Amino acid sequence: MRRRARMRLMPEPMKRSDAEQDKLEAAIADLFEHRIRFNEVLGLQVLSLVPPMMRLDMRPELVGHFLHGRLHGGVISTTLDSLGGLALMVAIGEKHATETADQVMLRFAKMGTIDLRVDFLRPGIGRHFVASAEVSRLGGRVASTQMKLVNDEGAMIATGAGVYVIS
């Protein structure tokens, strides 16, 4: 005679509170806008965490081609790389939704870029630029993202693909 296996339903883990989520989101934005000093020098501003978006205003200090006033390619690359990291931080926060903001922020200490590919599609001309990203893979140790940068008129300036160590 076969015995029926009893199913035990495990209670769903508690997700972080709205207040704790707000704390995490503020900490991530502060990290990218102020604590990563190079981002602050560039003037990167977090527009949104979901979806991950950043804004960069054009300034004379960011010009790479003095005759045409084009945005420097290194600024474009840095913006896309930073946004890829931001997208991953948001995804890691969602993956570990039961952890406090402080616990999630500690996870970012070992993050770093492994590989970055940038395709420059048009000259970086515009009053401001908006970068957006999505996570294409979030593994246990390595993650990858796809990013894009558009100018204030919506023209695609560059796309990027990043691979990051996350543990």
Secondary structure as GFF3:
##gff-version 3
##sequence-region A 1 167
A	DSSP	alpha_helix	18	30	.	.	.	ID=ss1
A	DSSP	pi_helix	31	35	.	.	.	ID=ss2
A	DSSP	alpha_helix	37	42	.	.	.	ID=ss3
A	DSSP	beta_strand	45	48	.	.	.	ID=ss4
A	DSSP	beta_strand	53	57	.	.	.	ID=ss5
A	DSSP	three_ten_helix	60	62	.	.	.	ID=ss6
A	DSSP	beta_strand	63	65	.	.	.	ID=ss7
A	DSSP	beta_strand	70	71	.	.	.	ID=ss8
A	DSSP	alpha_helix	73	95	.	.	.	ID=ss9
A	DSSP	alpha_helix	101	107	.	.	.	ID=ss10
A	DSSP	three_ten_helix	108	110	.	.	.	ID=ss11
A	DSSP	beta_strand	112	120	.	.	.	ID=ss12
A	DSSP	beta_strand	128	138	.	.	.	ID=ss13
A	DSSP	beta_strand	142	151	.	.	.	ID=ss14
A	DSSP	beta_strand	156	165	.	.	.	ID=ss15
###
